[in-house]
């Protein structure tokens, strides 16, 4: 195994009044799995579903090799063109710094995103450190009650994804029903166990299930799974067109939509029973309505548009 210098897996010896608005559930979900298993598609659809339910959600796209922001929606649908890399240029990461580098969508006011822009790569900006990754995730908890993290597959070379898997409240682990996915997980899971990763917080999911793949076959290949995400031609077309934030309206997507809804209910609402306060963490934008209205017109009162 080739461990990059500075990798998380490198062995070394070394008050302001807020208005509390109750919501069910909340927390940080990391989506991870084998290459080509549909991690990004699933993470985006989970975030999209939460936003459509008027839940404030932040979507973090970790992939530094192939930036996924251009695959989510056309640039014309975004209100600003910011980059995750700009955050890592700072020695310390703060809530204010993140807020000024968020990417927002013109129509989905409850959704904000962080990721590299088209043409950027892991060498465009300073490398992310373990401390920065921890500060980023900790700050996102303050910015949004719901945080969805799209982790890259190659965690040995990606500190941000590795830290996300360790710090997340739950992990949705995806795999295709094939031997390649099994081989991938067999090689990567020991890296996390070495760091004493809590495997009990993961949900196993079979992804991109084709009509002829029977349930017993899935069990033979992947073992017991909590969720089964079926193949959808409409979803595949959205991925190819870079329109993943569009609604899924075709009949062949109905089963996929239902499973995404089930994931959101099971994963996020279950976190409340693990000790989270009802409503999750109180986000910083939830100031009193009067204070917000003093500074912003009605159409600008989406959660991440408050300037600090």
BADOKE-806577 format. One record per residue (C-alpha): residue in one letter; x, y, z. Coordinates in steps of 0.2 Angstrom, whole numbers, plus 2048, in hexadecimal, padded with zeros to 3 digits. Each point is the difference from the previous one (the first is absolute). Example, Ala and Ser with C-alpha at 12.3 -4.5 7.8 and 13.67 -1.06 7.14 Angstrom:
a83E7EA827
s8068117FD
// end
This chain:
x800800800
x8078117FB
x7FD80C80E
x8028127FB
x80B80B80B
x7F580880D
x7F27F47FE
x7F47FD80E
x8067EE7FF
x812804802
x8077F780F
x80980D80C
x803801812
x7F9810802
x77E87081D
x7F38067F5
x7EE7FD803
x7F87F47F3
x7EF7FB7FC
x7FE7ED802
x7F67F97F2
x7FC7ED804
x8037F47F2
x8007ED800
x8117F87FE
x8108087F9
x8127FC800
x80F7FB7F4
x7FE7F27F4
x80F7FA7F6
x7FD7F77F0
x80E7F47FA
x8037F17F6
x8087F77F2
x80480A7F0
x7F28017F4
x7F37FB80D
x7F68117FF
x807809810
x7FE8117F8
x7EF7FC7F9
x7F97FA810
x80880E80B
x7F980D7F4
x7EE7F8800
x8007FF813
x805812801
x7F38057F3
x7F27F6809
x805809811
x8008117F8
x7EF7FD7F7
x7F97FC812
x806811805
x80F7F980A
x80F80B800
x80E7F47F9
x8128027FB
x8077F57F3
x8137FD801
x8087F97F0
x8117F8805
x8077FA7F0
x8108097FB
x8047F67F1
x7F08027F6
x7F780F807
x7ED7FB800
x7F9812801
x7FE8017ED
x7F77EF800
x7F280680C
x7F880F7F6
x80480C7F2
x80B80F806
x7F280C7FB
x7F57F980E
x80C80580D
x800811809
x813801803
x80F7F77FA
x80B7FC810
x80C7F2803
x8037F480F
x8138027FC
x7FF813805
x7FC7FA812
x8107F5801
x80B80F7FC
x7FD806812
x8097FA80E
x7F17FF80B
x7EE7FD7FA
x7F2809808
x7ED8017FD
x8028127F8
x80D7F97F4
x7F57F27FA
x7F080B7FF
x80A80B7F4
x8057F17F5
x7EF7F77FF
x7F87FD7EF
x7ED803800
x7F37FB7F3
x7F480C7F9
x7F07F5803
x8057F680F
x80280C80E
x8017F380D
x8107F87F8
x812806800
x80F7F77F9
x8137FF801
x80B7F87F3
x80E8037F4
x7FB8097F0
x8027F97EE
x8138007FB
x806800812
x8097F1808
x8097FB810
x80F80B7FB
x7F78107FC
x800805813
x8097FC80F
x7FE7EE806
x7F27FD80E
x8077FB811
x7F87F580D
x7FD80F80B
x7F880A7F2
x7F47F17FB
x7FB7FF812
x7FD813801
x7F68007F0
x7F47F2806
x7FE808811
x7FC8117F8
x7F47F87F4
x7F67F980F
x7FE812806
x7FB8067EF
x7F37F27FB
x7F67F480B
x8017F37F2
x8117FD7F8
x8037F37F2
x8127FC7FB
x8047F87EF
x8107F7804
x80C7FA7F3
x8047ED7FF
x813802802
x801804812
x8127FC802
x80480F7F6
x7F280B805
x801808811
x7F08097FF
x7F67F07FC
x8097F680D
x7FC80D80E
x7EE8017FA
x7FE7ED802
x807802812
x7F780F805
x7EF7FD7F8
x7F17FB80B
x7FB7F37F3
x8087F87F1
x7F67FA7F1
x80C7F37F8
x7FB7FC7EE
x8057F17F5
x7FB7F97EF
x7FB7EE800
x8117FA7F8
x8107F8805
x80A8107FD
x7F680A80D
x8047F180C
x8128017FC
x800813803
x7F87FF811
x80C7F2805
x80F80B7FD
x7F9810807
x7F77FB810
x8107FB809
x8068127FE
x7F280680A
x8007F280D
x812805803
x7FA811805
x7F37F880B
x7F18057F5
x7EF7FD808
x7F97F37F4
x7EF800809
x7FC8117F9
x8007FA7EE
x7F17FC7F5
x8047F37F2
x7F78037F0
x7FF7F77EF
x80180C7F2
x7FB8017EE
x7F67F0801
x7FA7F97EF
x7EF7F87FE
x8087EF7FE
x80A800810
x7F67F780C
x800803813
x8097EF804
x80E8057F4
x802811808
x8017F6811
x80D7F47F9
x80C80E7FA
x7FD80E80D
x7F97F780F
x7F2809809
x7FC8127FA
x7F580D808
x7FB8087EF
x7FF7FB7EE
x80180E7F3
x7F97FA7F0
x8078057EF
x7F680F7F7
x8038047EE
x7F9812804
x80D80280E
x80E7FA7F4
x7FB80C7F3
x80180E80D
x8117FB805
x8068007EE
x7F88117FD
x806808810
x7EF804807
x7FF7F6810
x7F780D809
x7F17FE7F5
x7F17F7806
x7FD7EE7FC
x7EF7FE7F8
x8007F17F6
x7F87EF805
x8107F77FF
x80780B80E
x7F27FE80C
x8097F280A
x810809801
x7F7810807
x7F77F580D
x8117F9806
x808811801
x7F180680B
x8037F080B
x812804802
x7FD811805
x7F37FB80D
x80A7F1807
x811809800
x7FD812806
x7F17FD80B
x8097F2809
x80E80B805
x7F480980C
x7FE7F080A
x8147FF801
x80080F80B
x7FE80F7F4
x7F580E807
x7EF8007F8
x80380B7F0
x8127FC7FF
x80D80D802
x7FA8127FF
x8078087F0
x807811801
x7F48087F3
x7F17FD80C
x800811807
x7F0809805
x7F58047F1
x800812804
x8138017FF
x8017F77F0
x7F380B7F8
x80A810805
x80E7FB7F4
x7F97F57F2
x7F18017F4
x7F37F2801
x8087F67F1
x811801808
x7FC7F7810
x8067EF7FB
x80B7F980F
x8128037F8
x7FD8117F9
x802808811
x81080A801
x80A7FF810
// end
